[in-house]
Amino acid sequence: MLATADLTVQDFQRWDDIKEASATAIALEAGIITEIPADGKLSSTDYQRTLMIIRRYEIAQSEVAA
């Protein structure tokens, strides 16, 4: 595992890009959006809706595991 001191700005940017791309893919699959935005970023409303779906999924998975 990398220590925080070993991380670069590029690492954090790459992780942010992966997070944004993942949220966009989930929003597309969930029907929140019908096409990928030109800039590849969800609007704040669509992003919040996507996070709510992810959270509901996590809750459902934890209930199944219990």
Sequence and secondary structure as in RCSB ss.txt:
>XXXX:A:sequence
MLATADLTVQDFQRWDDIKEASATAIALEAGIITEIPADGKLSSTDYQRTLMIIRRYEIAQSEVAA
>XXXX:A:secstr
   GGG  HHHHHHHHHHHHHHHHHHHHHHTS SS  TTS   HHHHHHHHHHHHHHHHHHHHHH 
